[in-house]
């Protein structure tokens, strides 16, 4: 089995790859731009950011990029956590070069107001399909990190859908979707191919990484009233920090 290869570009972007000889390449570009980085007035912004993947970028039309994804048989998805904003693509290995060029553009939406109007409906659909487990995890974070960045929610409240402006999204992207916060990862693709693309073709703002704001564990109780027949209850406690290596591995 091949080892993971890693490089760091002068602009701060990290590049990693692992080639196990598979026929399908998995390509990911991720930024430290999850929900924990939202300001209080930006609640729900990263949900808008995630669902805006596939609209126009500054260079290309969204429909054009999505058509090209389909033409090479690529599967595109986006996700957010409290730490990360991720755009991922699966594609037949022979088309990895095309997919890489598309991935970089799809991760940098232009947030045109008329495009965002179409995104709002997808946010409401996300909320409509939330499962009890999803709501439970959201509320657990609210209780555990009350009034802290890790207590921020992954899904925009109904009252916030459409309230996040294109300017807010553009400003957030300009400060968070930058080289110092980014990583480009490829599986089943040659490292030199990923590195060449990242160093010669990928154009993202060059800015150093910002320090992560800590979020203190506080604990407490949160209740969510709903009309479901079943009650869903969870009792959790503070876990070990990944920065404490001795505690984390025991």
Secondary structure, 3 states (H helix, E strand, C coil): CCCCEEEECCCCCEEEEECCCCCEEEEEEEECCCHHHCCHHHCCHHHHHHHCCCCCECCCCHHHHHHHHHHCCCEEEEEECCCCEEEEEEEEHHHHHHHHHHHHHHCCECCCHHHHHHHHHHHHHHHHCCCHHHHHHHHHHHHHCCCCHHHCCCCCCHHHCCCCCHHHHHHHHHHHCCHHHEEEEEECCCHHHHHHHHHHCCCCCCCCCCCCCCCCCCCCCCCCCCCCCCCCCCCCCCCCCCCCHHHHCC
